[in-house]
Amino acid sequence: MPIGQARDARLSTMAVSEDCRHYSSRSTPSGDQLQRCKLSANEENPFACPEGCVFFEPRSISGTGWQIGPNG
């Protein structure tokens, strides 16, 4: 299999686990969205969580849906 096809196959099996406690995202004032894994277990470009990530932990309900105001 050519290298390009293997790379495309690898990327198509990944997704972002927004329900993982290690995932965080925020928007910049210019409207860009920044995503990160607090453990750096993610693929960089494009951002994606590894399929079957061994670090996955469900996000607690108390941490979901909160937004921090401009004063922190």
TIRO-2110 file (N, C-alpha, C; in Angstrom, 1 decimal):
// TIRO-2110
0.8, -1.2, 0.0, N, 1, A
0.0, 0.0, 0.0, CA, 1, A
0.9, 1.2, 0.0, C, 1, A
0.7, 2.2, -0.9, N, 2, A
1.5, 3.4, -0.9, CA, 2, A
1.3, 4.2, 0.4, C, 2, A
2.3, 4.9, 0.8, N, 3, A
2.4, 5.7, 2.0, CA, 3, A
1.2, 6.6, 2.2, C, 3, A
0.8, 7.3, 1.2, N, 4, A
-0.3, 8.3, 1.2, CA, 4, A
-1.6, 7.6, 1.6, C, 4, A
-1.8, 6.4, 1.0, N, 5, A
-3.1, 5.7, 1.4, CA, 5, A
-3.1, 5.2, 2.8, C, 5, A
-1.9, 4.7, 3.3, N, 6, A
-1.9, 4.3, 4.7, CA, 6, A
-2.1, 5.5, 5.6, C, 6, A
-1.6, 6.6, 5.3, N, 7, A
-1.8, 7.8, 6.2, CA, 7, A
-3.3, 8.2, 6.2, C, 7, A
-4.0, 8.2, 5.0, N, 8, A
-5.4, 8.5, 4.9, CA, 8, A
-6.2, 7.5, 5.7, C, 8, A
-5.9, 6.3, 5.6, N, 9, A
-6.6, 5.2, 6.4, CA, 9, A
-6.5, 5.5, 7.9, C, 9, A
-5.3, 5.8, 8.3, N, 10, A
-5.1, 6.0, 9.7, CA, 10, A
-5.9, 7.2, 10.2, C, 10, A
-5.9, 8.3, 9.5, N, 11, A
-6.7, 9.5, 9.9, CA, 11, A
-8.2, 9.3, 9.9, C, 11, A
-8.7, 8.4, 9.1, N, 12, A
-10.1, 8.3, 9.0, CA, 12, A
-10.7, 7.4, 10.2, C, 12, A
-9.8, 6.8, 10.9, N, 13, A
-10.3, 6.0, 12.1, CA, 13, A
-10.3, 6.7, 13.4, C, 13, A
-9.9, 8.0, 13.4, N, 14, A
-9.9, 8.8, 14.6, CA, 14, A
-11.0, 9.8, 14.7, C, 14, A
-11.3, 10.2, 15.9, N, 15, A
-12.2, 11.3, 16.1, CA, 15, A
-11.8, 12.0, 17.4, C, 15, A
-12.5, 13.1, 17.7, N, 16, A
-12.2, 13.8, 18.9, CA, 16, A
-13.2, 13.3, 20.0, C, 16, A
-12.6, 13.0, 21.1, N, 17, A
-13.4, 12.5, 22.2, CA, 17, A
-13.7, 13.7, 23.2, C, 17, A
-14.7, 14.4, 22.8, N, 18, A
-15.1, 15.6, 23.6, CA, 18, A
-15.6, 15.3, 25.0, C, 18, A
-16.0, 14.0, 25.2, N, 19, A
-16.5, 13.6, 26.5, CA, 19, A
-15.3, 13.0, 27.4, C, 19, A
-14.1, 13.2, 27.0, N, 20, A
-12.9, 12.8, 27.8, CA, 20, A
-12.5, 13.9, 28.7, C, 20, A
-12.2, 13.6, 29.9, N, 21, A
-11.8, 14.7, 30.9, CA, 21, A
-10.5, 15.3, 30.5, C, 21, A
-9.7, 14.7, 29.7, N, 22, A
-8.4, 15.3, 29.3, CA, 22, A
-8.5, 16.2, 28.1, C, 22, A
-9.7, 16.3, 27.4, N, 23, A
-9.9, 17.1, 26.2, CA, 23, A
-10.4, 18.5, 26.7, C, 23, A
-9.8, 19.5, 26.0, N, 24, A
-10.3, 20.9, 26.3, CA, 24, A
-10.3, 21.7, 25.0, C, 24, A
-11.2, 22.6, 24.9, N, 25, A
-11.2, 23.5, 23.7, CA, 25, A
-11.6, 24.9, 24.2, C, 25, A
-11.2, 25.9, 23.4, N, 26, A
-11.6, 27.2, 23.7, CA, 26, A
-11.5, 28.0, 22.4, C, 26, A
-12.2, 29.1, 22.3, N, 27, A
-12.3, 30.0, 21.2, CA, 27, A
-11.4, 31.2, 21.4, C, 27, A
-10.7, 31.6, 20.4, N, 28, A
-9.9, 32.9, 20.5, CA, 28, A
-10.8, 34.1, 20.2, C, 28, A
-10.4, 35.3, 20.5, N, 29, A
-11.2, 36.5, 20.1, CA, 29, A
-11.4, 36.6, 18.6, C, 29, A
-10.5, 36.0, 17.8, N, 30, A
-10.6, 36.1, 16.4, CA, 30, A
-11.5, 35.0, 15.8, C, 30, A
-12.0, 34.1, 16.7, N, 31, A
-13.0, 33.1, 16.3, CA, 31, A
-12.4, 31.7, 16.0, C, 31, A
-11.1, 31.6, 16.1, N, 32, A
-10.4, 30.3, 15.9, CA, 32, A
-10.7, 29.4, 17.1, C, 32, A
-10.8, 28.1, 16.9, N, 33, A
-11.0, 27.1, 18.0, CA, 33, A
-9.7, 26.4, 18.3, C, 33, A
-9.3, 26.4, 19.5, N, 34, A
-8.1, 25.7, 19.9, CA, 34, A
-8.5, 24.4, 20.7, C, 34, A
-8.0, 23.3, 20.3, N, 35, A
-8.3, 22.0, 20.9, CA, 35, A
-7.0, 21.5, 21.5, C, 35, A
-7.1, 20.8, 22.6, N, 36, A
-5.9, 20.1, 23.1, CA, 36, A
-6.2, 19.0, 24.0, C, 36, A
-5.3, 18.1, 24.1, N, 37, A
-5.4, 17.0, 25.1, CA, 37, A
-4.4, 17.3, 26.2, C, 37, A
-4.9, 17.3, 27.4, N, 38, A
-4.0, 17.7, 28.6, CA, 38, A
-2.9, 16.8, 28.8, C, 38, A
-3.0, 15.6, 28.2, N, 39, A
-1.9, 14.6, 28.3, CA, 39, A
-1.0, 14.5, 27.0, C, 39, A
-1.4, 15.3, 26.0, N, 40, A
-0.6, 15.3, 24.7, CA, 40, A
-0.7, 13.9, 24.1, C, 40, A
-1.8, 13.2, 24.2, N, 41, A
-1.9, 11.9, 23.6, CA, 41, A
-2.5, 12.0, 22.2, C, 41, A
-2.8, 13.2, 21.7, N, 42, A
-3.5, 13.4, 20.4, CA, 42, A
-2.6, 13.4, 19.2, C, 42, A
-3.2, 13.2, 18.1, N, 43, A
-2.5, 13.5, 16.8, CA, 43, A
-2.6, 15.0, 16.6, C, 43, A
-1.5, 15.6, 16.0, N, 44, A
-1.4, 17.0, 15.9, CA, 44, A
-2.2, 17.6, 14.7, C, 44, A
-2.1, 17.0, 13.5, N, 45, A
-2.6, 17.7, 12.4, CA, 45, A
-3.3, 16.7, 11.5, C, 45, A
-4.6, 16.6, 11.4, N, 46, A
-5.6, 17.4, 12.2, CA, 46, A
-5.7, 16.9, 13.6, C, 46, A
-6.2, 17.7, 14.6, N, 47, A
-6.3, 17.3, 15.9, CA, 47, A
-7.3, 16.1, 16.0, C, 47, A
-6.8, 15.0, 16.6, N, 48, A
-7.7, 13.8, 16.8, CA, 48, A
-7.2, 13.0, 17.9, C, 48, A
-8.1, 12.3, 18.6, N, 49, A
-7.8, 11.4, 19.7, CA, 49, A
-7.5, 10.1, 19.1, C, 49, A
-6.5, 9.3, 19.6, N, 50, A
-6.2, 8.0, 19.1, CA, 50, A
-7.4, 7.1, 19.3, C, 50, A
-7.7, 6.2, 18.4, N, 51, A
-8.8, 5.3, 18.5, CA, 51, A
-8.4, 4.3, 19.7, C, 51, A
-9.3, 4.1, 20.6, N, 52, A
-9.1, 3.3, 21.7, CA, 52, A
-8.1, 3.8, 22.7, C, 52, A
-8.0, 5.1, 22.9, N, 53, A
-7.0, 5.8, 23.7, CA, 53, A
-7.0, 5.2, 25.1, C, 53, A
-5.8, 4.8, 25.6, N, 54, A
-5.7, 4.2, 26.9, CA, 54, A
-5.9, 5.2, 28.0, C, 54, A
-5.8, 6.5, 27.7, N, 55, A
-5.9, 7.5, 28.7, CA, 55, A
-7.3, 8.1, 28.8, C, 55, A
-8.3, 7.6, 28.0, N, 56, A
-9.6, 8.1, 28.0, CA, 56, A
-10.2, 7.9, 29.4, C, 56, A
-10.8, 9.0, 29.9, N, 57, A
-11.6, 8.9, 31.1, CA, 57, A
-12.8, 9.8, 30.9, C, 57, A
-14.0, 9.3, 31.2, N, 58, A
-15.2, 10.1, 31.0, CA, 58, A
-15.2, 11.4, 31.8, C, 58, A
-15.7, 12.4, 31.2, N, 59, A
-15.7, 13.7, 31.8, CA, 59, A
-16.8, 13.7, 32.9, C, 59, A
-16.5, 14.3, 34.0, N, 60, A
-17.5, 14.3, 35.1, CA, 60, A
-18.6, 15.3, 34.7, C, 60, A
-19.8, 15.1, 35.2, N, 61, A
-21.0, 15.9, 34.9, CA, 61, A
-20.7, 17.3, 35.4, C, 61, A
-20.1, 17.5, 36.5, N, 62, A
-19.8, 18.8, 37.1, CA, 62, A
-18.9, 19.7, 36.2, C, 62, A
-18.1, 19.1, 35.3, N, 63, A
-17.2, 19.8, 34.5, CA, 63, A
-17.7, 20.1, 33.1, C, 63, A
-18.9, 19.6, 32.8, N, 64, A
-19.5, 19.7, 31.5, CA, 64, A
-20.4, 20.9, 31.4, C, 64, A
-20.3, 21.7, 30.3, N, 65, A
-21.2, 22.8, 30.1, CA, 65, A
-20.9, 24.1, 30.7, C, 65, A
-19.9, 24.2, 31.5, N, 66, A
-19.6, 25.4, 32.2, CA, 66, A
-18.8, 26.3, 31.3, C, 66, A
-19.0, 27.6, 31.3, N, 67, A
-18.2, 28.6, 30.6, CA, 67, A
-17.7, 29.6, 31.5, C, 67, A
-16.4, 29.9, 31.3, N, 68, A
-15.7, 30.9, 32.2, CA, 68, A
-15.8, 32.3, 31.5, C, 68, A
-16.3, 33.2, 32.3, N, 69, A
-16.5, 34.6, 31.8, CA, 69, A
-15.1, 35.3, 31.5, C, 69, A
-15.2, 36.5, 31.0, N, 70, A
-13.9, 37.2, 30.6, CA, 70, A
-13.0, 37.5, 31.8, C, 70, A
-13.6, 37.5, 33.0, N, 71, A
-12.8, 37.9, 34.2, CA, 71, A
-12.2, 36.6, 34.9, C, 71, A
-12.5, 35.4, 34.3, N, 72, A
-11.9, 34.2, 34.7, CA, 72, A
-12.6, 33.6, 35.9, C, 72, A
END
